[in-house]
Amino acid sequence: MNGREDAPTRALEVILLAIIVGAAVGGSIVTYVVAAQPAEEVTVGVCHGEIPASFVYSGSSSGFMSSSYGIHPAYCEAMDGSPGFVFSSTLFLHSSDSSAAHTVQAVRLDGPFVLASMSPGLPSAIAPGGNLSFSLSIQAPQAAGSYSPEAVVTVW
């Protein structure tokens, strides 16, 4: 070995020797504790893989849309991951208007969630009295904590 490779080892030996000598002279023992910090974690709550929705109506009528959210809390689960992890969920919509078709014009997520992708795309039509499911890919918040996503759906 050359002098360069030994330098870090010799420096460590000198530090350890100084600690031992200091403990012997002072009559006390020096103790160091190294504690690992827990990783930050994000918890996202979803029920049966679905997220709830609220509705913004841009037409003359309102109150005809609903989501299937409302599943009993016993069927809700928490997903844990690192800040910003991506997960899949479903947005299930139902139109109780049996006389006219309607169009979903926009879907956004409330809070610190990011909608990474959605299928089918927009605009999407819902037949009279029909259902429409969106498959969502959602990025969780960047800050540690517990969250529940909610969609805001604009319908005409």
Buried (B, 14 or more C-beta within 10 A) or exposed (E): EEEEEEEEEEEEEEEEEEEEEEEEEEEEEEEEEEEEEEEEEBBBBBBBEBBBBEBBBEEEEEEBBBBBBEBEEEEEEEBEEEBEBEBEBBBBBBBEBEEEEBBBBEBEBBEBBEBEEBEEEEEBEBEEBBEBBBEBBBBBBEEEEEBBBBBEBBBE
